[in-house]
Every structure is written in C-alpha cells, then in structure tokens.
Amino acid sequence: MRFALDDGQTAFGRSLDRMFAAADTPSAVRAWARGEHGPGRALWRRAADAGVFTLAAPGGLGGVGPLPVEVGVAFVEFGRHCVPGPLVETVAVTALLSRLAETGEAAPAKEWVPRVCAGRARLTLAAPARAEHGPRAGRAAAPAGGPYAPAADAVFVATAGAEDAASEPRPAPGHGPVLRSIDPARPYALDADAADAVFVVTSGAGDTADGDAADGLWLAPGHGPVLPSVDPARRLAVPAAGGERLAAGPAVRDATAYARLWAAYATAAQALGVGHALLDRTVAHARRRVQFGTVIGSFQAVKHRLADALIGLEFARPLLYGAAVALAAGSPGARAEVAAAKAAACDAAYAAARTALQVHGAIGYTSAYELSLWLGKARALRQAWGSPEECRRDALELPH
C-alpha cells in the first residue's frame, strides 16, 4: 500500500515549514534550555494560530479531529525545526481527556481541551511505566522515571519485591558512576516549569469502592527541582504529590493507554522531522567542506553514509502514515502499527544523527554549533514514550 499526502496536507506542512524557518527557532531552543520560555511560547502561539492544536481534539471540544495524518504532518515540522516545549505531551493529554469524556468524565476535558485548541494552555503529563506481564511481571516495561532519559552517566533504579529487597540498586539499561537515583513510582514530567498544568497518572493495585487504589488522574499542585535531560531543551521535573483528583478507575487506565498511543505516534513524527533536518544540514555541509582539495561530498564513503541515512528515513515515512490510518480507523492493530513507526522513525533519526556527527567531524561535537540541538533531540526522542525494545515487542505483538 502506498501512503501519500493529499494536496491540502502537503500545503499545510509547507506552510508550517515556512513559518518556522522564518522564526529563528534555534535561538528559541537555546533560550528554552536556559529556562527562558518567551521565544518558545511565541512559536507555540504561531502553531496554535495555524490550527495545529485543534487536530487531535474532537469537534465537541473545540477541535476539528482527531486527524492523525495532519497531526503527523505538523509534528514532522516541529521536529524539522526543533520547536521546544511539551508538544507531544499536550497532544497526549488532549487524547486522554477526550477519551475520558467519552466515558462520562467530561469535566476535565471541557475545562482544558478548548484552551489547548486556542493555544492558551500548554500541558504536560507524568505517567508511570507500563507494567510487564508474564515471567517479568512486576517490573517496568519502560525506563524508570517515565518515558524520558535524564542526563547522567548512569541511572540507578529502586525496585520493589522480595528478590530485590536485599540487593543494591541496579543500573538501568541504556545508561552507562551514578549521578541520580529514580523512583519508578514518581515519573518525570517534561517541561513542567513551562506548562500551565501538570497532569499525573497514578497506577493503583486495584479498584476499591472509593477508588483510592484504582488508577487515578491528578492535577499536580506544582513540581520539584528542574533537572537536565539528554536534550538540554527537554527539562524534567518530578510533579509534587497530591493535588486535585480528576478521575479514577478503569476508565483512567484505558484513557492512559490511548494517550500513550498518541504520544508514541507524535514522537515518531517528530523524530522523522529531526532526522530529515540532520540529513539536510549534513548534505549541505558535505557540499561545502573541502578536504584533500575536493569537497567531501564527492567521497564514496560519505555518499554511502548519507544514502543509508536517507533510505532509513524514507522507509520510516510510510510506516508513520500507515500508523496514522490505523489510528484514524480505531484499528485493533493500531498499537503495533504505531510501535513499528516509532521504532523505525527513531532509529532512522538516530542513524542520521550518527552520520551527521561523523561527517561534520570535530565541529559536530560543539554545543555552540546549531547541529547539536538536533543531535540531542534525536537521542532523547528515541527513548521517549516507548524504548526501542518496547516498540519492537509491541510491533510484533509480543507480551512484555
């Protein structure tokens, strides 16, 4: 099957591309990393004026959707231009609240989703790791700390259960002496310091009459200290305990699963845009950089690396829009489709980042060089809202 955008969708993507290209997004990203949110919020308002935040919301809540293909188009451009902020998380909360509204818990959606659609609210979400099933039951399927990777040489995870009671904290997979310890029961929220509201999902052991032990959705009263992540423009904080409980019970569990699906899909689209930006910048550099009396882009080894990066990105694109079609149709296989798209897009973006770093040489390592903004994001997105291992399991519909 061939997935191609129609003329309207293509024009929408091009309009966003032109808008962000004229907005000096690298300066906004650097300001965001310093905790200065003004330029980033200006970009947010421009995106809202273009209707981006209406795309994931249903018509009854001020939106025009949900329209997964158009959301994908928008997030590719967010990634291409490295737009900062809790963009994925805002879409995820929109999906979560919209799904809750379908079950009768409409008050939170009515309060927050119209404000998102109008660009008047930036939301973020802290959700616990998905639980493992089968022989690994009781362990987290996603990295500790939620769907994000903190900046540390190693991350040590506190585990629960008899087998771990007397053991030392264990290093988390994918992180490599220790700077920080994570409590999996208190996941991070992205850009909580810039968000207008921090939503927290808590995982309960089971349902009770008053819902205290059920899954719950809370509006956090604040957040803890802001910490750096592997991408300086993606700042993490643990939400403060307590706050207002908005909903509880099985409906929260179902809505959270739906929100994760949208978050993984939007992250995949963002990663695809990041990969294309890295490749475009690397091709331009290879055409300018002269070594041994000739431009390095003429060297066969460089050509092959760039071609491999392009092939990876082009193979990921139809998976992304195939996942959008599955999401739009409410297909039972949507989770597998989204997982395949995220695995492919994030791997392709990460491969493009490695190629970009190698072709640029020493200059690629410097934080003052703009390439570093996309390099950090490619690494961060690969782990966000579904690790590569988790996505491959979901794509193959294997138990966790």
N, C-alpha and C positions, 0 to 999 in steps of 0.2 A: 504494500500500500504506500502511496506517495502522499506525504503531508506537505502542503504548500499554503502559505498565507494568501488570503484574497487581497484585492487592491486596497480595500479600506484598512485592513490590518497592517499591510505594508506601509501605507501612508502614515498611519498612526505611529509606527516605530520610527519612521524617518523624521517625523515632527519632533518626537522626543529626543532623538539623536541631535538634531539641530539645536533644540532648546538647551540641552545640557552642554553641548560643545561651546556655546556662547556664554556659559555661566561660570567659567573658571572653577570647575569642581575640585581640582587638586588643592586649591587654596582653602576651599570649604572643608575638605577632608582633613587637612593639617590642623585647621582651627578646631574641628570636632575632636581630634585626638588630644588637644590641649584642654578640652572642656569648654571651649567657646562655641556655642551652638547657633549663634545668629546666622552666619552664612549657610549652614546646613538647613536651618528652618526656612530660609528663603527658597532654597531648592525644593523643599517639601511643599511649600505653598505653590510653586510653579507646577509641580507634579499634580497637586490637587486641582489647580485651575484647568489642567489638561484632562481631568476626569479619571485619573489613574485609580484613586481610592474608591470610586464607585463600582469598579469592575468586579470585585469579589463579593459585593453586598447585594442582597435581593432587593427587588423594586419596592417592597413594602417598608423597607428601612432606609430609603433614600438612595439606593444603588440602582444599577442597571443590569445586574448579573444574577447569579455568578457566571462570569465569562472567563474560563480558564485560559483559552488561547490568548485573549487580549491581555490577561494578567501576565502570561509568559512573555509576550512581546514587550510589555513595559519593564519587566524585571531583567530582561536581556539588556535593555538600555541602561537601567540602573547599574548593572554590573559593568557594562562597557565604559561608563563614565564614573564609576567608583563612588556613586552617590552615598553619603553616610546616613546613618540613622536606623532605627528599628523597623525597617520597611517590611521585611518578612514577618516579623512578629506582629505588626499591625494587621497584616492580612490574616495571619493565623488567629488572632483574637476576633477579628471580624467573622471568620468562619465558625469559630467556637460559639460566639454569642448568637449567630444566626441559626446554628443547629439547635442550640438550647431553646431559642424562640419557637422552633417547630414543635418542641415537646411541651410547650405551655409556659416555659420560663422566659417570658418575653421582656420583662422589665429591664434587665441589663442591656439587652440589645437595643431597645428603644432609647435608652439613655446615651449609649456610646456610639453605635454604628452610624447614625446620621451625622454625628460630629466628625467621625473619621472621614465619611464621604465628602464633607465640606472642607476638609483639611484643617479642622480646628482641634484635632486630637491625635497625638502620637501615642501609641500603646505598645507595651511590651509584655512578654509572657514568660513566666518561670514554670516549667513543667518537669516533673520527676522523670527519671529514666524509665523506659519501658521495661517491664519485668520479663525475665526469662521464663521459659516453660520447659518441661521435660527434665532431663538429667541436670540441667543448670538452674533449676527453679530456685528463686530467692535471690539470684544475682541480677545486676542491672545489665540490660542489653546495650544501652547507650553509655557513653562515657560518664563518669561521675561528674557532678556539677551541672548536669543537664546537657543540652546539646551544644555546648561551647568548650573550647580549649583555652585554659588560662596560659599566661606567659610564665613559664617555669622550666627549669632544666628537668624536673621530674615532678609528677603529681602523685601523692600518696592518698590512697582511698581507705576510709574506715569502712569495714564490712561488718555485717551482723551475722549471727548464727554460731552454733556450738563449735563448728570446725574452725572458726576464725577467732574464737574468744581469747585464746592464749597466744595468738600469732602476732607478729609485727605487722604494721601497715604495709600493704603490698603496692608496688609501683603500678600505675595504670598503664595499660597497653597503649603504645603510640607516643609515650612521653619518655623522655630519656634520662649532683646531690640535691636534696629536696628544698624547695622554697615555700611550698604551700601544701596544706592538707585540706581535703574536701570532704564534707559530709553529704553523701548522696541524697539524704532526705531534705536538704536545703539547696536546691539547684540555683544557679545564677540566673539573673535576668540581664538581657542585653540593653545597654544604654538606658538604664533605669533613671539616671540623673537627668536625662533629656526628655523622658516620657511624661505625658500628662497623667498616666495611670499605669500601675504595675499590677497585672493580674497573675495570680498564683494558683496553680492546681495542686492539691494535696491528694495523696493516694491513701485510702483507708483500707483496713483489713477486711471490712465487710460492712453491710448495711445494718443499721440499728433503727429503732423507732424514731429517734430524734435526728438521725443522720450523722451523728458525731463520728462514727467510724467509717462512714462512706467517703467515696471520692468527693472532694469539695472544690468549689471555685471561690476564691477570695480576692478582694481588692486590698492590696497591701497598704499600710499606713506610711510607708517610706522604704528606705533601703540602707544597707550598710555601706562601708567604705568602697569607693570605686577602685577597681583593680584593672591592670592592663591585660589584654589578651594577646594572642599571637599576631593579631592585626591591631596596631595602635588605635585605629579609628573605631574599633569594636570594644567598648569599655564594659566591664562586667561588675555586677554588684549582687549581693545576696539580699533579697527582699526582707524587710522587717517582719517579724512574726505578728500574728493577729490581724486586725483589720476587720472589714465587713465581709461576712459570708454571703455570696450572691446566689449560690445554688449548691445542691448536694445530691448524691445518689447516682444510680446507674446512668442517668442522662448526662452527667458530667463526664463520665468515663467515655461514653460514645462520642460526645462533642469534642473531647480532647483528642481522641483518635482521628476524628475528621480534621481538626485543626493541625495535627501533625502532618497529615497528608498534604494539606495546602502549604504548610511551611516547607516541607521537603521539596514540593514542586517549585515553589517560588525560589528556593535556594538553588535548585538545579538551573533554572533560567538565569539567575544572577551569575552563577558560575560560568555559564556559557558565554555571557557577555564579557566577563572578566577574561576568559580565555581568548576571545577574539581581540580584545584590547591589547593584551600582551603580545599576541601574534602580530597584529598590525604595527605596533611600536618596534617590534624586533625586526620585521621585514624592512621598515624604514631605516633602522639603524644599520642593517646589513647592506643596504644600498649606498649608505654614506661612508661607512667606516672603511678606511684603506689600510691594507697590510700587505707587505711584500710587493708594493707597487700596484695593487689592484684592489677593488672593493671585495670585501669578504663574502658578499652575497654570491659571488661567482664561484666560490669553492664548493665542490660537490658535497663535501661532508656537511657544510652549512645548509645547502639546499635540501639535503635529505632530512635534516632535523626539522627544518621549517615545514617541509611537506608532511612529515609524520604528525606534527602538531596540528596542521590544517585538517588532515584526514580524521584525527580523533575528534575534533570539534564538529566536522561535518557529519560524522556518524552519530554524534550525540543529538544533533538538532532534530531529526525525525523522531527519536525516542522521546524528546521533550514534548513535541506537539502531539505525538501519539498518546502520551500520558494526559495531555490536556483534553483530548477527545474522550478518553476513558473517564476522566473526572466529570466532564460535562454530562456524560450519559449516566453517571452513577453506576458504572460498571462494577461488578464484583471483583474484577481483576485490576481495578484502579490502583490498589496498593502496590501490586507487583509492577505495574507499568510506571508508576511514579518512582519506585525504588530503582528500576533499571535506568530511568532517565537521570536520576540524581547520581548514581554510580558512574554512568558514562560521562555526564557533563562535568562532574567534579574531577574525575580522573583526567579528562581532556584538558581542563583548565590547569590542573597541577602539572601535567606534562608540558603544557605551553609555558608555564612559569619556569620550569627547569630549563627548557630550551632558551627562554628569554635571558635567564641569568647566565647561561653558558655563552651565548652569542654576544651579549653585552660585555662580558669579561668583568674586570675589577669594578667598573663603574656601576654595574648592576647591584653591587653589594652596598652602595652608599645610600643612607636614608634620605639624603638631600636630593637624590635623583628621583624623579616622579615615578619611575618604573616600580620603586619599592612599594608604592601604595597598592598596586595591583598584585604584586608578589605576595604580600602579607594576606590580602583578601583571598587569594586562591587557596592558600594553605588553611585559612580559617573556615572557609565555606565547605571544604572537603569533609570536615568533622561535624559541621553544624546540621542539626535536625536529621541525623542518621549517618553513622560512620560508614566507611566503605564496606566493612564486614557485614554490618546490619543490613545495608541496602542490598547486598548480594544475596543474603538469606531471604529477604523479602521478595526480591525479583524471582528467585527460584521457588518461592512459597515454601521454604523450609521452616521447621519450628525453631524458635530461638532458645 
